[in-house]
Amino acid sequence: QVQLVESGGGLVQAGGSLRLSCAASGRTFSSYAMGWFRQAPGKEREFVAAIGRSTYYAGDSTYYADSVKGRFTISRDNAKSTVYLEMISLKPEDTAVYYCAAAASTWFRSGSGFRSWGQGTQVTVSS
């Protein structure tokens, strides 16, 4: 398993932007699919975005929840063992604790398959 540490959360006004980072330990970062999930108070955890394992024959595939498509961008820097979530046009409903997670093999938007999780970073969007 990898150790994951998120950073970059904070308080921002609606319409603003933030970039979350998730630093991973270990030397096999590129072999993991990475995901971002969020959980708002009183709500279940939900899938936000994911990026597939880096492969030689294909670029990194990305996946998004419909609610963030066009506003959030997930990317990874394998040299830095870091995955990012660039968030623009933030809305109050984006307020949540954001978690990054790593999956060594098959994963699902439910969170199944993600074996390592970070401690979370709070994102608060004021109206």
Secondary structure, 3 states (H helix, E strand, C coil): CCCEEEECCEEEECCCCEEEEEEECCCCHHHCEEEEEEECCCCCCEEEEEECCCCCCCCCCEEECCCCCCCEEEEEECCCCEEEEEECCCCHHHCEEEEEEEECCCCCCCCCCCCEECCCEEEEEEC
